[in-house]
Amino acid sequence: MSAVLKEVSDTRQHFVIKAFDAPLGAEVLGLDLSRSLSNEDFARLHRAHLEHHVLVFRHQHITPGQQVAFSRRFGPLQIHVLRQFQLPSDPEVLVVSNIRENGQPIGLGDAGHFWHSDLSYKEKPSLGSMLHAQELPIEGGDTLFANQHAAWERLPEHLKRAVAGLEAEHSYLNRYADLQKRNPWRPNLTRAQIDEVRPVVHPVVRTHPETGRKALFVSEHFTTRIVGLPEDESRALLDELFDRSTRPEHIYRHQWQPQDMVFWDNRSLMHLAAGCPDDQRRKLYRTTIEGDVPF
């Protein structure tokens, strides 16, 4: 899926894209996402996102509606199955938070507990996600990103041959019971919600639809099995891929700053929330852009 160019103001902004000293990622300095972006500026951001996989937009004082509008320039938005954690004013926004009000959680408090690519359990998994910091803890709360192009490229040749052409099942329910044990407030799913997230099958190695690069596309959170392999062989192969996909040499660790907006490519990366102390408030707004059927 290609990013969408729209007719907007020709007013361009001066901003700098500075790569991190890490296996992926860059920060965008001097850009104001509350203003309309020219097509030229948007195209520059699009190229940078494909190159660096994670863009960190600093100091973004934007509304949820402005986040939604910017996200939509990359494609249609996806709605998370846990609709009780939508932002009422902007249902495309998922509230990610450990905060409780009147004894009830205001958002999804354990999002990202296991390594994953967002919505890999959908027929059309996410192109990318945007997360905008609203409240940050004094300590903890980092997000880790693992480069799955690098993970694939560094696989031993015998493993590359072993996984070539294989497919794997992805299910939203794979670790759901585990998360409920850790967090009793995580809601039971209705029959309609379960039907909405029925398991899907995707290639173990996917090809990025815009760059043509290959990447591993399995995760400990959502991948249940390798299709066509006996259970013990499937588990052994997945465990080895999980281990190799999240080694330190593939990882960028993001330490959040106030008003950061982070935009990552779910076709290229997996991510993990490092967590924070329960008494530290954390709230972020997430939008998720629909991608293509993996191939």
BELPE-V555961 format. One line per field, one symbol per residue. phi: phi as a letter, one per 20 degrees, with the letter a starting at -180 (. if undefined). psi: psi as a letter, one per 30 degrees, with the letter a starting at -180 (. if undefined). A space follows every 50 residues. Layout:
phi: ???
psi: ???
//
This chain:
phi: .efeecfcgefedebdddffebfanbdddnedffefefffffffffffff fdmcddeeleecegffffffgffeqfeddffeffdffgfbffeeedaded clndfebfedfnfdgadglfeegdfffacccdfdccffcmnfcdcdfeff fffefggffgffegnfccecbfegdfffffffcgffffefgfffffcfgc dcffdddffddnfebfccbffdeeaefndggffgfffffffgfffcfgfd dddeefdgmfddccefedcdbbefnbgfedfbbcdddcefddffb
psi: kklkkljakgjlljlkjjklilflklkjkgkjfflkkleeeeeeeeeeee efekkjjkhjilleeeeeeeefffllkkkkfiffglkefiffkkkjlgkk khfkkfajfgkgelklkkhfglejlkelkkkkkekklekaglkkkkjfee eefgkleeeeeefkflllkkkffegeeeeeeeiffklkkleeeeefhkkl klkejlkkfffgkkkkhllfefkelkkfkleeeeeeeeeeeeeffhleff kkjkjklkgkkkjljffflllkkfllkfgkkkklkkkkkkalkk.
//
